[in-house]
Amino acid sequence: MPPSRSEMEIELSKLSSPRIFLVRMLVFLVLCGLVGVVLYKQIVTAFFANPGLNALIGAVLLIGVILAFRQVIRLYPEVAWVNNFRIADPGLAIERRPTLLAPMAAILGGERTGRMSISQQTMRHLLDSIATRLDEARDISRYMTGLLVFLGLLGTFWGLIETV
């Protein structure tokens, strides 16, 4: 028997999983690793020109990659919570409250029966709160990116000074 219209609407209205973004990130890292293997001798030579600064750049890069993966992975429970909430099955137990969507969970509460309505002002406040939380999470990534650019420029000027 084909799925009913309401089942199809639930399937179409689900939030998509962040898995595709993790796959893209992993593919990019694998490609970078392959380039690193191909250019191994040149990378080692350049690394030992200033091992202290280059090790610092590598450490900051590694921390940034780990934090980027952590940010995407922490979206999994949030997406699962929204999708489970949208099903609106009162008997469905939600094992863990969301972190990023905590204001939304607090406003919506445990009532999951019938159609819900939220005022425009409440919805605006809710969306602003969620946007603020997401911006705070991205601030570290922006800082790491700026730090890597700064360290790269520092290394460039350091090399120029040694050359002169």
DOPAMAR-81301 format. One record per residue: residue in one letter; y, z, x of N, C-alpha, C, CB in turn. Coordinates in steps of 0.001 Angstrom, whole numbers, plus 500000, padded with zeros to 6 digits. Atoms other than C-alpha are relative to their C-alpha. Glycine has a CB too. Layout:
DOPAMAR-81301
AYZXYZXYZXYZX ...
end
This chain:
DOPAMAR-81301
M498830500000500844500000500000500000501237500000500892499996501216499038 P498777500057499181503421499062501465500833501253499788500835498742499660 P499161498806500138505928501861502123501018499838498875500721500300501318 S499031500038501088508236502772499268501401499768500566499951501312499175 R498619500278499592511940501987499327500618501208500696500850499603498783 S499416498804499385512889505590500123499416500242501392499765501233499108 E500603499859498669510415505688503040500608498999500975498471499806499926 M499384501002499134511902502466504393501426500403500345499983498618499328 E498639499562499719515435503886504061500020501119501025500683500454498722 I500073498908499022514405507012505963499726499428501382498901501027499609 E500313500601498703512903504890508733501206499269500579498820499035499868 L498850500754499524516009502698508941501164500912500380500444499009498943 S498856499142499753518417505632508940499757501036501093500384500690498737 K500279499050498928516741507603511740500834499667501240498497499996500346 L499338500217498714518606508102514985498966499498501002500685501309500512 S500945500530499026517041506172517820499809500991501144500481498642500539 S500357499099498899515347508009520661500742499599501265498473499989500248 P499338500327498734517112508251524033499035499453501048500694501226500547 R501014500468499057513887506970525640500412498707500695498681499797499284 I499621501281499406515296503467526206501014500205501125500580499058498928 F499016499732498949518160504929528232499334500614501226501104500931499479 L500762499452498865515742506942530365499263498894500739498998501068499520 V500714501121499368513729503779530975500972499168500827499301499112498931 R499002500776499257516875501899532006500426500727501271501228499722499118 M499610499224498827517872504709534350498899499960501063500308501458499603 L501122500047499057514407504750535916499868498623500647498697500366499290 V500066501360499444514392500959536328501090499817501050500144498933498879 F498915500109499032517774501154538064499666500762501285501310500527499395 L500375499227498810516512503890540405498904499308500803499537501398499598 V501061500734499297513405501856541217500590498803500740498905499531499006 L499350501129499328515560498806541990500785500467501225500934499263499027 C499266499452498845517791500944544233499033500401501105500859501218499578 G501014499636499012514682502287545956499436498781500722498873500764499331 L500499501232499379513404498747546551501018499429500977499661498957498926 V498955500473499084516738497727548064500031500893501242501396499989499297 G500044499068498878516545500878550217498837499729500938499917501412499491 V501160500324499168513078499905551436500259498721500796498731499843499129 V499719501265499321514210496375552267501018500196501127500519498957498993 L498928499793499021517317497599554127499814501301500794501357500016499293 Y500284498700499383515619500645555689500635500151501390498497500199500106 K499494499875498624516564499950559328501522500105500031499548498803500845 Q498547499952500032520225499270558546500501501320499401500546498816499202 I499596498744500630520434502358556304499832501165500974499180500251498718 V500224498921499034518939504622558980501046499950501105498584499907500602 T498977500135498961521326503237561599501354500494499498500109498537500460 A498725499567500569524325503763559311499998501503499719500297499224498711 F500085498572500304523099507225558289500249500848501243498633500336499404 F499864499195498783522889508491561855501323499787500729498869499692500934 A498655500126499437526417507280562632500791501278499707500735498747499418 N499371498725500366527599510439560815499044500746499072501405499776499311 P501052499412500832524564512407559613500481501126499085498908500519500878 G499523498900500837526488515423558293500631499522498711500988500833500758 L499307500523501174528782513515555959499060499173499129501202499154500426 N500925500826500775526066511066554944498953500845499276499310498990500911 A500934499096500682523665513922554150500685500651498802499472501085500976 L499242499436501114526388515494552001500131498988498861501390500449500474 I499906501053501017526899512185550187498658499828499291500446498659500638 G501340500124500596523137511878549649499664501171499089498948499891501091 A500270498822500828522911515445548329500800499963498697500325501281500778 V499168500100501202525810514926545915499441498918499071501477499686500377 L500591501072500802524231511667544756498735500481499301499688498781500878 L501233499485500586520875513371544185500295500984498870499142500674501073 I499627499046501048522489516205542226500564499268498794501025501019500530 G499433500783501097524440513667540159498928499279499195500995498993500541 V501092500697500702521283511692539337499206500994499159499061499277501012 I500746498986500749519467514868538310500787500449498779499676501208500896 L499175499589501137522374515946536105500084498902498936501407500370500477 A499955501104500971522562512488534490498699499937499194500245498650500723 F501280499990500707518851512593533663499924501210499064498823500019501006 R500022498793500827519247516149532351500814499801498729500537501202500788 Q499169500221501178522038515070530012499302499106498982501330499386500405 V500703500882500938519929512288528531498791500716499407499559498694500702 I501192499302500490516818514469528271500380501065498971499232500643501172 R499627498961500959518727517186526436500403499422498654501130500835500552 L499743500622501295519457514671523678498753499942499115500543498603500204 Y501244500093500773515783514602522620499940501018498855498806500198500920 P500077499065501131515829517872520608501105499801498969500051501413500509 E498903500229500936519191516970519082499644498862499038501307499678500762 V500385501141500827517915513604517841498865500400499061499577498799500882 A501107499550500843514715515225516576500499500882498867498963500755500834 W499459499120501046516724517861514700500682499186498905500997501010500604 V499296500822500994518941515259513019498995499212499159500996499031500696 N500984500781500742515957513102512074499195500883499052499064499273500964 N500731499088500887514045516098510676500887500489498861499457501196500792 F499090499555501051517111517248508774500209498904498969501344500426500598 R499762501125500922517612513801507277498837499774499061500270498726500777 I501165500139500881514087513815505885500188500863498759498693500392500740 A499651499083501089515298516751503732498771500542499283500901499302499002 D501191499383500561511824518165503195500135501510500159498700499468500693 P499772498568499879512348521854502380498844500727500669500247500591498646 G501152499342499395508851522704503581499878499730501488498746499565499311 L500079500351498587509441521161506999500757501029500823500562498584500250 A499375498960499173510111523884509525500585499371501252498975501105500377 I499363500461498773512550523192512321499859501124501006501512499605499774 E500348498951499060511352525080515351501167500491500846498923499519500891 R498926499592499105514568525128517369501318499430499500499720499541501449 R498672500445500393518230524949516486500601499145501103500911501201499686 P499398500855498981520251522251518261501076500740500795500595498754499354 T498974499410499152522612523098521103501306499227499855499545500021501472 L498786500816500108525075520209521095500506499911498566499739498601500537 L499634500128501410525030520006517316500028501354499302499026499069499285 A499998498651500578525280523779516789501025500159498874500280501023501085 P499060499860501117528473523547514692499498499320498727501353499422500385 M500534500731501144526816521005512437498867500789499354499508498605500428 A501115499212500522523704523170512094500523501235499269499045500415501141 A499440498809500644525852526205511241500617499659498652501047500653500903 I499349500381501256527821524367508558498971499564498960501015498871500242 L500999500490500942524819522659507011499016501092499614499256498816500591 G500866498861500297522766525851507237498577499584499715500538500770498832 G501407500237500272519257526000505963499753499236498716499277501291499947 E500196500704501258519848524299502633499715498533500268501227500153499090 R500385501379499726518011521027502719499486499332498738498938499943501100 T500461500595501246517419520262499077501171499289499328499387501077499057 G498976500743500729519317517721497050500969499291500919500757500921499093 R498980500731499248522351515763498113501085500974500441500608498845499148 M498995499102499467524853517540500347501343499280500031499605500500501410 S498677500586499864528591516993500326500843500928500868500665499769498604 I499134499266499087531060518050502989501400499425499831499502499897501499 S498631500475500170534813517883502621500426499193501229500966501189499766 Q499518500859498919536743515416504721500533500840501159501095499047499485 Q499450499141498960538513518202506620498875500674500794500931501059499384 T501135499375499313535223519956507420499285498983500879499014500609498982 M500668501049499223533668516686508559500821499640501231499765498748499134 R499136500306498860536661515938510793499894501102501052501468499829499543 H500136498870499078536447519427512324498644499966500696500179501333499251 L501359500071499453532698519023512806499906498911501065498977499734498876 L500055501112499048533061515645514529500832500290501248500488498709499336 D499181499625498844535874516954516755499276501002500886501338500582499541 S500734498991499250533745519909517776498856499367500796499456501075499052 I501098500679499312530781517691518634500540499118501121499174499158499006 A499390500846498960533026515268520547500451500850501182501202499208499427 T499577499112498923534450518186522539498813500444500833500730501214499438 R501211499589499273530961519389523439499458498864500866498917500466499012 L500496501139499225529925515906524553500923499695501181499864498760499101 D499051500223498902533109515492526620499826501039501096501440500030499480 E500227498951499010532463518832528325498758499691500826499860501370499315 A501232500330499287528967517677529228500222498826500955498877499670499003 R499748501162499145530331514427530674500961500309501135500547498861499176 D499036499652498954532990516179532767499338500152501363500722501285499637 I500701499823498721530442517076535441499659498640500603498710500844499810 S500322501345499500529337513451535710501241499317500563499388499137498879 R498748500592499509532942512322536065500410500628501321501125500170498965 Y499661499299498762533541514958538723499118499514501150499850501525499818 M500920500453498949530445513885540668500340498578500440498540500068499507 T499612501368499659531519510242540508501247500000500879500247499174498725 G498781499904499189534994511105541807499728500582501376501037500846499288 L500348499394498722533493513298544521499293499004500918499117501223499777 L500684501015499189531209510481545688500977498957500525498901499315499182 V498986500957499539534148508062545854500829500621501113500914499555498831 F499218499309498980536173510623547796499216500115501309500409501393499504 L500796499861498781533338511281550254499773498650500680498658500655499680 G500143501328499420532791507550550718501260499555500721499645498999498927 L498733500334499340536477507028551496500217500852501242501172500183499031 L499890499126498838536432510015553823499148499471501148499579501432499639 G500872500580498982533497508485555672500567498719500581498635499731499423 T499390501238499526535293505154555880501137500286500970500511499172498824 F498882499664499117538432506685557353499519500695501273501003500892499267 W500583499340498844536340508851559665499490498943500990498852500955499567 G500506501079499146534636505713560968501126499186500644499103499075499188 L498855500723499455537963503929561386500687500791501111500998499685498892 I499381499169498975539398506855563349499153500019501259500212501423499484 E500878500016498810536362506941565648500077498662500705498538500301499609 T499908501322499387536702503197566204501283499859500805499929498910498932 V498704500090499314540368503479567172499989500957501118501183500279499063 
end
